[in-house]
Amino acid sequence: MDSTAVLQYLTDHPHFFEEHASLLGEVKLSSPLTGRAVSLQERQMEVMRDKYKALELRMAELSRHAKENETIAGRFHSWTQALLQVRQDGAMPRVLADSLKSSFHVPQATLRLWGAKPEYADQWFTNGASDDARIFANSLMAPYCGANNDFEAVRWLEDAGHVQSTVIIPLRKPGAAAPGGKSATFGLLILGSPDSERFTSLMATDFLVHIGETASTALAPLLA
């Protein structure tokens, strides 16, 4: 009989080892852990311990992710509280950027808007965005997170020369759509860090999307 036939026989006769219990101690297998010969029972225990360790590692990983998400959720809550305390529309851009830095411990943050009301035409947050930057904003279907590839938007940061990694989040008009089905953008929100590993392309962007949506809603009253 070949091994396939033996396997099939044991599968079809699950009571075989109950009827031949002595084999459990007589059959010797090589242990991949120690290299010595062990009984079938000992080998089964090793397999179970390996599975238990794998489950422990998985649970530890899930616990770590849960704690990280809890921390981020707390920071997001702190940031939205700061936005809710703003009473003047014109103060929102500065509070939004500064509270992002303090709540999320981000070294640098800024933003730029276009299509704002005439009374904000000379403000810092409406100046400096070229047509290329606006085209770039419309092309972003999700927040950019990764290395600073000499983006124009990153140059809006106060200390742009030291930015190694960045997040660029498109600000979109709630409920509006541009030609082609993409949501119309009215600005960009930029985060920067001198640490090249702070923002990477491997990071999840779920919370960044929420930040973009919340920022867009908070800034919408400034639009014409």
C-alpha positions as CSV (number, residue, x, y, z in Angstrom):
1,M,0.0,0.0,0.0
2,D,1.3,3.5,-0.8
3,S,1.0,6.4,1.6
4,T,-2.2,7.7,-0.1
5,A,-3.9,4.4,0.5
6,V,-2.8,4.3,4.1
7,L,-4.0,7.9,4.7
8,Q,-7.4,7.1,3.1
9,Y,-7.7,3.9,5.2
10,L,-7.1,5.8,8.5
11,T,-9.5,8.6,7.4
12,D,-12.2,5.9,6.7
13,H,-11.5,4.1,10.0
14,P,-11.2,6.8,12.7
15,H,-11.4,4.2,15.5
16,F,-8.2,2.5,14.3
17,F,-6.0,3.9,17.0
18,E,-8.6,3.3,19.7
19,E,-8.5,-0.4,18.7
20,H,-4.7,-0.4,18.5
21,A,-3.9,2.1,21.3
22,S,-0.5,0.5,21.9
23,L,0.7,1.9,18.5
24,L,0.6,5.4,19.9
25,G,3.6,4.7,22.1
26,E,5.4,2.3,19.7
27,V,5.4,4.4,16.6
28,K,8.5,6.6,16.6
29,L,8.7,9.9,14.6
30,S,11.6,12.3,14.2
31,S,11.0,15.5,16.0
32,P,11.8,18.7,14.0
33,L,12.5,20.5,17.2
34,T,15.0,18.2,18.9
35,G,15.9,15.8,16.1
36,R,15.4,12.8,18.4
37,A,12.8,10.0,17.9
38,V,9.5,10.6,19.8
39,S,6.3,8.8,20.0
40,L,3.2,9.7,18.0
41,Q,1.7,11.1,21.1
42,E,4.7,13.3,21.8
43,R,4.8,14.5,18.2
44,Q,1.1,15.4,18.4
45,M,1.8,17.4,21.5
46,E,4.6,19.3,19.7
47,V,2.1,20.1,16.8
48,M,-0.5,21.3,19.3
49,R,2.1,23.5,21.1
50,D,3.2,25.0,17.7
51,K,-0.4,25.8,16.9
52,Y,-0.9,27.3,20.4
53,K,2.1,29.5,19.9
54,A,0.9,30.7,16.5
55,L,-2.5,31.6,18.0
56,E,-0.7,33.5,20.9
57,L,1.3,35.5,18.4
58,R,-1.9,36.2,16.4
59,M,-3.7,37.3,19.5
60,A,-0.8,39.6,20.5
61,E,-0.8,41.2,17.0
62,L,-4.6,41.8,17.1
63,S,-4.2,43.3,20.6
64,R,-1.5,45.6,19.4
65,H,-3.6,46.7,16.5
66,A,-6.5,47.3,18.8
67,K,-4.4,49.5,21.1
68,E,-3.0,51.5,18.2
69,N,-6.5,52.1,16.8
70,E,-7.7,53.1,20.2
71,T,-4.9,55.6,20.5
72,I,-5.6,57.0,17.0
73,A,-9.3,57.3,17.8
74,G,-8.5,59.2,20.9
75,R,-6.3,61.7,19.0
76,F,-9.0,62.0,16.3
77,H,-11.5,62.8,19.1
78,S,-9.2,65.5,20.5
79,W,-8.8,67.0,17.1
80,T,-12.5,67.2,16.3
81,Q,-13.1,68.8,19.7
82,A,-10.7,71.6,18.8
83,L,-12.6,72.1,15.5
84,L,-15.9,72.3,17.2
85,Q,-14.7,75.1,19.5
86,V,-13.9,77.4,16.5
87,R,-16.5,80.3,16.3
88,Q,-15.1,82.2,13.3
89,D,-14.8,80.6,9.9
90,G,-11.6,82.5,9.1
91,A,-9.9,81.0,12.1
92,M,-10.7,77.4,11.1
93,P,-7.6,76.8,8.8
94,R,-5.1,77.8,11.5
95,V,-6.8,75.8,14.2
96,L,-7.3,72.8,12.0
97,A,-3.6,72.7,11.0
98,D,-2.2,73.5,14.5
99,S,-4.5,71.0,16.3
100,L,-3.5,68.3,13.8
101,K,0.1,68.8,14.9
102,S,-0.7,68.8,18.6
103,S,-3.3,66.0,18.6
104,F,-1.4,63.6,16.3
105,H,2.2,64.7,17.2
106,V,2.9,65.7,13.6
107,P,6.0,68.0,13.2
108,Q,4.5,70.1,10.4
109,A,1.0,70.6,8.9
110,T,-0.5,73.2,6.6
111,L,-3.2,73.5,3.9
112,R,-4.2,75.5,0.9
113,L,-7.7,76.3,-0.5
114,W,-9.0,77.6,-3.8
115,G,-12.4,78.8,-4.7
116,A,-12.7,80.6,-1.3
117,K,-14.9,83.6,-0.6
118,P,-13.5,87.0,-1.7
119,E,-12.9,88.1,1.9
120,Y,-10.2,85.4,2.2
121,A,-8.4,86.2,-1.0
122,D,-5.3,87.6,0.8
123,Q,-5.1,85.0,3.5
124,W,-2.1,82.5,3.9
125,F,-4.3,79.5,3.2
126,T,-5.5,80.7,-0.2
127,N,-2.2,81.8,-1.7
128,G,0.4,79.7,-3.6
129,A,-1.5,76.9,-5.2
130,S,-0.6,76.6,-8.9
131,D,-2.8,75.0,-11.6
132,D,-0.5,72.0,-11.4
133,A,-1.2,71.6,-7.7
134,R,-4.9,71.7,-8.4
135,I,-4.6,69.1,-11.1
136,F,-2.6,67.0,-8.8
137,A,-5.3,67.3,-6.1
138,N,-8.0,66.2,-8.5
139,S,-6.0,63.2,-9.5
140,L,-5.7,61.9,-5.9
141,M,-8.4,59.2,-5.4
142,A,-7.0,58.6,-1.9
143,P,-4.6,60.3,0.5
144,Y,-0.9,60.1,-0.6
145,C,1.3,58.6,2.2
146,G,5.0,58.1,1.6
147,A,8.3,59.7,0.6
148,N,8.5,63.4,-0.3
149,N,9.1,63.4,-4.0
150,D,9.6,67.1,-4.1
151,F,5.9,67.8,-4.2
152,E,4.8,71.4,-4.7
153,A,2.4,71.0,-1.8
154,V,5.1,70.0,0.5
155,R,6.9,73.2,-0.2
156,W,4.0,75.0,1.5
157,L,5.2,73.7,4.8
158,E,7.2,76.0,7.0
159,D,10.4,73.8,7.1
160,A,9.9,72.0,3.8
161,G,13.6,71.3,3.2
162,H,13.7,68.8,6.1
163,V,10.6,66.9,5.1
164,Q,11.4,63.3,4.3
165,S,8.0,61.7,4.4
166,T,4.6,63.3,3.9
167,V,0.8,62.8,3.8
168,I,-1.2,64.8,1.2
169,I,-4.9,64.7,1.6
170,P,-7.3,66.1,-1.0
171,L,-10.1,68.3,0.4
172,R,-13.3,67.6,-1.5
173,K,-16.6,69.5,-1.6
174,P,-19.2,67.4,0.2
175,G,-21.7,66.1,-2.3
176,A,-20.1,67.8,-5.3
177,A,-18.6,66.0,-8.3
178,A,-16.2,67.1,-11.0
179,P,-16.3,65.8,-14.7
180,G,-15.4,62.2,-14.9
181,G,-17.2,61.3,-11.7
182,K,-14.4,62.3,-9.3
183,S,-15.3,64.4,-6.3
184,A,-14.4,68.1,-6.9
185,T,-11.4,69.2,-4.8
186,F,-11.1,72.7,-3.3
187,G,-7.8,72.2,-1.5
188,L,-5.0,70.1,0.0
189,L,-4.1,69.2,3.5
190,I,-0.4,68.4,4.0
191,L,1.5,66.7,6.9
192,G,5.3,66.5,7.0
193,S,8.0,64.8,9.0
194,P,11.8,64.7,8.9
195,D,11.6,61.0,9.7
196,S,11.5,59.0,6.5
197,E,9.6,56.1,8.2
198,R,6.9,58.3,9.8
199,F,4.7,58.1,6.8
200,T,5.1,55.1,4.4
201,S,3.2,53.7,1.5
202,L,2.6,50.5,3.6
203,M,0.5,52.5,6.1
204,A,-3.3,52.1,6.2
205,T,-5.1,55.2,5.1
206,D,-8.5,54.7,6.7
207,F,-8.0,57.4,9.4
208,L,-6.5,59.7,6.8
209,V,-9.6,59.5,4.7
210,H,-11.7,60.4,7.8
211,I,-9.4,63.3,8.5
212,G,-9.8,64.5,5.0
213,E,-13.6,64.2,5.2
214,T,-13.8,66.0,8.5
215,A,-11.4,68.8,7.4
216,S,-13.5,69.2,4.2
217,T,-16.7,69.6,6.1
218,A,-15.0,72.1,8.6
219,L,-13.6,74.2,5.8
220,A,-16.6,74.2,3.5
221,P,-18.1,77.4,5.0
222,L,-15.0,79.3,3.6
223,L,-15.9,78.5,0.0
224,A,-17.7,80.8,-2.3
